[in-house]
Amino acid sequence: QAPLVESGGGSVQAGGSLRLSCATSGYTGPIGCMAWFRQAPGNEREWVARISSGGQSIDYIDSVKGRFTISRDNSRAPVFTVYLQMNSVTPEDTAMYYCAADRTSSCIYKPGFWGQGTQVTVSS
């Protein structure tokens, strides 16, 4: 079983909203950076949003700024949960979304943990 388990994907019409969740599973060590990636058919996997261990530092790719919000819940440690609130979605947001995390402050280039992915499909 992957150490990260995503949920919340599905189908939605353009302009709608979805909320993705991802929680650590079977791992009780520290978690630093957490992030969301996505991969559309025929495209490379791309980083979408990242959040630091305490939530103070957040970054987004330009295409989702103002529409997506990443957040995390550390209150139930050693279970760590990261969320991606997706608003005003467009068909271009259609992809398999993956959660990623690392013990360190870096989780964009080579995160140590991956989830199995959850499909998001946006219809026009």
Salt bridges, closest charged atoms under 4 A:
GLU46 OE2 - ARG38 NE 2.77
ASP59 OD2 - ARG50 NH1 2.54
ASP62 OD1 - LYS65 NZ 3.03
ASP93 OD1 - ARG38 NH1 2.97
ASP93 OD2 - ARG67 NH1 2.74
